Structure formats: structure tokens, C-alpha cells
Amino acid sequence: MAIERFEDIIAWQKAKELTVQIYNLFSESKDLGFRDQIQRASVSIMNNIAEGFERKSNNEFRQFLFIAKGSCGEVRSMLILAKELNKISENDFSFLFSLSEEILSK
């Protein structure tokens, strides 16, 4: 069965979940630069998957998936930093890091 909407793409669903979790986790952060960067990077993952799919071209979709993959790496990098700066718990780190890795495998 062909995917007809980007909302049906598992990687997009996981990216949306990651974004919601990151927004909730960092919503009270006073480090505005850090908060804004990790939120923008997480949104970039899901939006690039959606935008690439809507282009209706395999080549363009592939290009947008590469961009989403790069944003996913940025989120993982920032999660490592957040953990080392004690901005998030080990449990939150493990959950979000694993979720970001799942996105890459879908």
C-alpha cells in the first residue's frame, strides 16, 4: 500500500513525538538560545520529511530526507550537551536519544 499523506510516514510520526517532547521538556528553560535551537532542530526534522513528501518527486524527497537526517544529528548532539549540563535527566536523555535514533531507522 502506497503512502498517500506525509502523516502516514512513521519517521514523521516519530519526529512529531520527539518535537512535542522537546517542546514540553524545554518550555520552562531560561537558556533561550539553547531552548530555541533544540526546538528549531526538532521541528526541522518533521517539517523536512513533510515538505519533501509533498514535492512529489523522489529526488527532492531524498534531498529533504538528508536535511532531516542532519537536523536529527543536531538534536542528538544538543541532547548530549543538555545531559552533560544537567539540563535534562538521564531518563529524559535516554528516551529522547532513542527516539531520535528510531527516526533514522524508519
trRosetta pair geometry for C-beta under 8 A, 3 or more apart (Angstrom, degrees):
i j d omega theta_ij theta_ji phi_ij phi_ji
3 6 7.8 68 152 -97 120 29
3 8 4.8 -174 -146 91 94 120
3 9 5.9 62 -165 -72 155 76
3 53 7.7 -70 116 -147 123 130
4 8 6.7 59 46 14 62 147
5 8 5.1 100 67 -5 80 101
6 9 5.5 -36 -166 7 54 118
6 12 5.4 125 161 -76 86 169
6 49 6.3 139 -166 127 116 86
6 50 4.3 115 137 -122 163 66
6 53 4.1 152 -90 65 101 150
6 54 6.5 -48 -37 -45 129 85
7 12 6.6 -116 -115 107 26 137
7 13 7.5 75 -175 -72 54 85
8 12 8.0 51 60 51 28 126
9 12 4.1 76 77 6 102 110
9 13 6.9 -175 91 -11 53 83
9 49 6.1 -157 96 165 148 123
9 53 6.6 -139 -32 -74 144 149
9 106 7.6 119 165 135 79 119
10 13 5.4 -53 -149 35 37 115
10 14 6.3 34 154 -16 69 104
10 106 4.3 -130 96 -164 107 136
11 14 5.8 -54 -147 39 31 109
11 15 6.2 34 152 -21 64 108
11 49 5.8 -166 105 -120 106 149
11 68 7.7 86 147 137 127 147
11 103 5.2 88 -153 -160 81 68
11 104 8.0 93 -128 -62 115 14
11 106 3.9 179 -67 88 81 117
12 15 5.5 -55 -145 38 31 114
12 16 6.3 36 153 -23 65 102
12 46 5.7 91 -152 -143 70 78
12 49 4.5 -163 -85 112 90 141
12 50 6.2 99 -129 -61 131 79
12 53 7.8 -41 -57 -14 141 144
13 16 5.8 -52 -151 32 29 112
13 17 6.6 30 150 -17 62 104
14 17 5.6 -52 -150 36 34 113
14 18 6.4 38 150 -21 66 104
14 99 6.1 -175 -175 -174 98 85
14 102 5.2 -137 -154 105 152 110
14 103 4.7 -164 103 -85 124 78
14 106 6.2 152 10 -1 139 152
15 18 5.5 -50 -147 35 33 114
15 19 6.3 36 153 -21 64 105
15 42 7.4 166 -172 -177 77 71
15 45 4.3 -151 -143 118 123 110
15 46 3.8 171 121 -74 119 81
15 49 6.1 158 21 7 157 141
15 68 7.3 -53 -100 -165 152 120
15 72 7.8 -86 -107 -88 103 103
15 103 5.3 86 -68 -124 81 132
16 19 5.6 -54 -148 35 31 112
16 20 6.4 31 155 -17 65 104
16 46 5.1 97 -68 -116 64 146
17 20 5.9 -54 -147 36 30 109
17 21 6.3 29 155 -17 64 109
17 99 6.5 -120 102 -163 110 136
18 21 5.8 -60 -149 39 28 111
18 22 6.2 25 156 -18 66 109
18 42 5.5 -147 122 -151 98 112
18 45 6.9 -3 74 67 135 148
18 46 7.9 -179 56 -45 98 109
18 75 7.1 50 160 169 133 160
18 96 6.5 104 -140 -149 86 81
18 99 5.0 170 -86 126 97 124
18 100 6.0 98 -125 -77 146 72
18 103 6.7 -41 -19 -49 146 134
19 22 5.8 -56 -144 38 29 109
19 23 6.3 29 157 -18 65 106
19 39 7.6 79 -154 -153 79 63
19 42 4.2 158 -101 139 71 111
19 43 5.6 93 -131 -79 130 56
19 45 7.3 -160 -58 54 105 105
19 46 5.7 -62 -25 -6 141 135
20 23 5.8 -54 -147 37 29 110
20 24 6.3 26 156 -15 64 109
21 24 5.9 -59 -148 40 29 109
21 25 6.0 25 157 -19 66 112
21 95 7.5 -130 -173 119 154 116
21 96 6.1 -168 116 -97 134 100
21 99 7.2 87 34 54 154 167
22 25 5.7 -56 -138 39 29 109
22 26 6.0 -5 172 10 66 114
22 38 5.8 -141 -171 138 128 104
22 39 6.0 175 125 -98 114 61
22 42 4.6 168 39 -30 155 167
22 75 7.3 -84 -84 -146 152 116
22 96 6.8 100 -73 -136 85 135
23 26 6.8 -75 -137 52 19 87
23 27 6.0 47 161 -66 61 96
23 39 5.9 78 -90 -124 74 108
23 42 7.7 -139 -39 80 79 142
24 27 5.9 -29 -145 -16 24 119
25 88 6.4 21 174 -110 130 115
25 92 6.0 129 -129 -162 139 138
25 96 7.6 -57 -8 -63 163 143
26 29 4.5 -23 -167 -9 76 129
26 34 7.6 -135 -150 116 134 90
26 35 4.5 170 158 -129 120 88
26 38 6.2 128 -29 76 168 127
26 39 6.5 -137 77 -56 134 101
26 87 7.8 22 -107 159 93 120
27 35 7.9 121 -94 -155 17 129
29 32 7.4 163 110 -75 92 36
29 34 6.6 -99 155 83 145 105
29 35 4.2 172 76 -74 129 121
29 87 6.9 27 -116 -162 121 117
31 34 4.1 12 126 30 118 118
31 35 5.9 141 88 -21 69 91
31 87 7.3 -67 28 -113 140 134
32 35 5.6 -57 -138 42 30 112
32 36 5.9 27 165 -18 67 110
33 36 6.2 -57 -143 38 23 106
33 37 6.3 20 159 -19 61 112
34 37 5.9 -61 -148 36 27 109
34 38 6.4 14 163 -9 66 109
34 78 7.3 153 -162 -159 84 112
34 81 7.9 -140 -138 112 118 124
34 82 7.4 135 174 -89 128 91
34 87 7.2 -119 136 -112 151 167
35 38 6.5 -64 -147 40 24 100
35 39 6.1 19 159 -14 63 115
36 39 5.8 -62 -145 42 27 110
36 40 6.0 27 159 -20 66 109
37 40 5.9 -55 -144 37 27 108
37 41 6.3 25 157 -18 63 108
37 78 6.5 -175 111 -108 106 146
38 41 5.7 -51 -142 37 32 112
38 42 6.4 31 157 -19 64 106
38 75 6.3 95 -152 -127 78 71
38 78 4.5 -170 -94 133 102 152
38 79 7.6 115 -136 -59 128 64
38 82 7.2 30 -78 -53 158 132
39 42 6.0 -57 -148 36 30 107
39 43 6.4 28 155 -16 65 108
40 43 5.8 -57 -147 39 31 110
40 44 6.2 40 151 -30 64 105
41 44 5.5 -50 -151 28 31 119
41 45 7.2 40 151 -27 60 93
41 71 5.0 175 -167 -165 73 86
41 74 4.3 -131 -142 104 139 120
41 75 4.8 180 120 -65 120 78
41 78 6.6 148 42 4 154 143
42 45 5.9 -41 -161 17 38 112
42 46 7.4 20 152 -3 64 101
42 71 7.5 167 -82 156 18 110
42 75 5.3 90 -77 -102 76 132
43 46 6.3 -64 -157 43 38 100
43 47 5.7 27 155 -14 74 117
44 47 5.9 -62 -134 45 27 106
44 48 5.9 26 168 -20 66 111
44 67 7.4 -106 166 145 105 97
44 68 7.1 -178 133 -115 76 57
44 71 3.9 -154 99 -124 117 154
44 74 7.9 20 60 55 138 136
45 48 6.5 -65 -151 35 19 104
45 49 6.8 17 155 -15 59 107
45 68 4.9 85 -146 -159 56 86
45 71 4.7 -155 -65 99 72 122
45 72 5.2 86 -107 -67 124 80
45 75 6.9 -33 -36 -18 132 140
45 103 6.4 1 178 175 138 157
46 49 5.8 -55 -152 35 33 112
46 50 6.3 30 153 -16 66 109
46 68 7.8 111 -42 -133 16 116
47 50 5.6 -55 -146 40 34 111
47 51 5.9 31 158 -18 69 108
48 51 5.7 -50 -133 41 32 108
48 52 6.0 34 163 -19 64 108
48 64 4.6 -176 177 -179 84 89
48 65 7.3 160 132 -82 106 25
48 67 4.6 -144 -147 92 150 108
48 68 4.0 -165 84 -65 123 88
48 71 6.7 155 7 9 139 140
49 52 6.1 -60 -148 38 23 109
49 53 6.4 22 156 -18 61 110
49 64 6.9 160 -89 131 23 110
49 65 6.8 58 -104 -99 69 69
49 68 5.2 63 -51 -94 79 159
50 53 6.0 -60 -151 35 27 109
50 54 6.3 20 157 -16 65 111
51 54 5.8 -60 -147 39 30 109
51 55 6.8 43 152 -35 63 98
51 64 5.6 -159 86 -138 90 148
52 55 5.8 -46 -158 14 34 117
52 60 6.0 -175 -146 131 72 76
52 61 4.2 107 159 -133 100 50
52 62 7.5 175 -168 11 132 20
52 63 6.8 -176 -119 69 115 68
52 64 2.6 -157 -69 61 117 140
52 65 5.9 -153 110 -37 174 68
52 67 7.9 170 -56 40 124 110
52 68 7.5 -91 -3 -22 137 121
53 56 8.0 40 158 -62 44 46
53 61 5.9 63 -85 -121 41 111
53 64 7.8 -110 -18 81 53 144
55 60 4.0 -93 121 108 152 140
55 61 6.2 -163 58 -59 110 69
55 64 7.1 158 1 -17 134 138
57 60 4.0 66 75 17 110 108
57 61 6.4 -178 84 -14 53 84
58 61 5.6 -54 -142 37 29 113
58 62 6.2 34 157 -22 64 105
59 62 5.8 -53 -150 33 29 113
59 63 6.6 31 151 -20 62 105
60 63 5.4 -51 -150 34 36 115
60 64 6.4 31 154 -15 67 104
61 64 5.9 -58 -149 40 31 107
61 65 6.3 35 151 -23 65 105
62 65 5.6 -53 -148 33 31 114
62 66 6.7 36 152 -21 63 100
63 66 5.8 -51 -156 30 33 112
63 67 6.8 31 147 -16 63 102
64 67 5.4 -48 -150 35 40 114
64 68 6.3 44 149 -21 67 102
65 68 5.4 -49 -146 36 36 114
65 69 6.3 43 151 -24 65 102
66 69 5.5 -49 -149 32 32 115
66 70 6.7 35 151 -19 62 101
67 70 5.7 -52 -155 33 34 113
67 71 6.6 33 149 -16 65 104
68 71 5.7 -55 -151 38 34 111
68 72 6.3 40 149 -25 65 104
68 103 7.9 -123 151 155 110 121
69 72 5.5 -50 -150 32 33 116
69 73 6.8 37 150 -19 62 100
69 104 6.4 81 -127 -115 89 93
70 73 5.6 -51 -155 32 35 113
70 74 6.6 38 147 -20 65 102
71 74 5.3 -49 -151 33 39 116
71 75 6.5 41 150 -20 67 99
72 75 5.7 -48 -150 32 34 112
72 76 6.6 34 151 -17 64 103
72 100 5.4 155 -167 -171 90 95
72 103 5.5 -156 -119 89 137 131
72 104 5.9 165 128 -62 158 96
73 76 5.7 -53 -148 37 34 110
73 77 6.3 37 153 -21 66 105
74 77 5.6 -53 -148 36 31 114
74 78 6.3 27 155 -15 64 108
75 78 5.8 -59 -148 40 30 108
75 79 6.3 35 152 -24 66 105
75 96 7.9 -119 156 159 110 108
75 100 5.4 -164 98 -117 120 140
76 79 5.5 -51 -146 33 32 114
76 80 6.7 37 153 -21 63 100
76 97 6.1 82 -131 -133 86 79
76 100 5.1 -176 -70 114 91 151
76 101 7.6 78 -95 -59 131 76
77 80 5.8 -52 -156 30 32 112
77 81 6.7 28 148 -13 63 106
78 81 5.4 -52 -148 40 38 113
78 82 6.1 44 151 -24 68 103
79 82 5.4 -49 -143 35 33 114
79 83 6.4 35 155 -20 64 103
79 88 7.3 -46 -152 46 72 150
79 93 5.8 137 170 -139 101 77
79 96 5.5 -164 -122 103 140 119
79 97 5.4 -179 120 -76 150 86
79 100 7.1 -158 -7 -4 150 149
80 83 5.9 -55 -153 34 29 111
80 84 6.4 20 154 -12 64 110
80 93 7.9 91 -93 -153 37 119
80 97 7.8 79 -62 -99 72 124
81 84 5.8 -60 -145 42 31 107
81 85 6.0 17 160 -7 68 113
82 85 6.0 -64 -141 47 26 101
82 87 4.1 -84 -160 65 79 118
82 88 4.7 37 139 7 115 111
82 93 7.1 -178 89 -95 100 99
83 86 7.6 28 178 -76 31 30
83 87 7.5 -73 -55 47 21 77
83 88 5.8 -52 -82 67 60 95
83 90 6.9 77 -144 -99 112 52
83 93 4.2 45 -85 -97 123 147
88 92 4.3 -111 180 86 109 129
88 93 5.4 135 107 -56 118 83
88 96 7.7 -35 167 20 160 139
89 92 4.7 97 54 8 81 99
89 93 6.8 -140 96 -4 44 88
90 93 5.6 -55 -148 37 30 115
90 94 6.2 31 156 -21 66 106
91 94 5.9 -54 -145 35 28 109
91 95 6.3 25 158 -16 63 108
92 95 5.9 -58 -147 39 29 109
92 96 6.1 16 162 -8 67 113
93 96 6.3 -68 -144 44 23 101
93 97 5.7 21 163 -18 66 115
94 97 6.0 -57 -137 39 23 109
94 98 6.2 22 162 -17 61 111
95 98 6.1 -63 -152 38 23 108
95 99 6.3 22 154 -19 63 110
96 99 5.5 -53 -144 37 33 113
96 100 6.3 34 155 -20 65 103
97 100 5.8 -54 -151 34 30 110
97 101 6.6 29 150 -17 63 104
98 101 5.6 -56 -151 37 34 111
98 102 6.5 40 149 -25 66 101
99 102 5.5 -47 -150 28 35 116
99 103 7.0 45 150 -27 62 96
100 103 5.7 -41 -158 20 37 117
100 104 7.4 36 148 -16 60 100
101 104 5.8 -53 -161 32 41 112
101 105 6.8 29 149 -14 68 109
102 105 5.7 -66 -151 40 37 107
102 106 6.5 37 155 -29 71 107
103 106 6.2 -59 -152 25 30 111
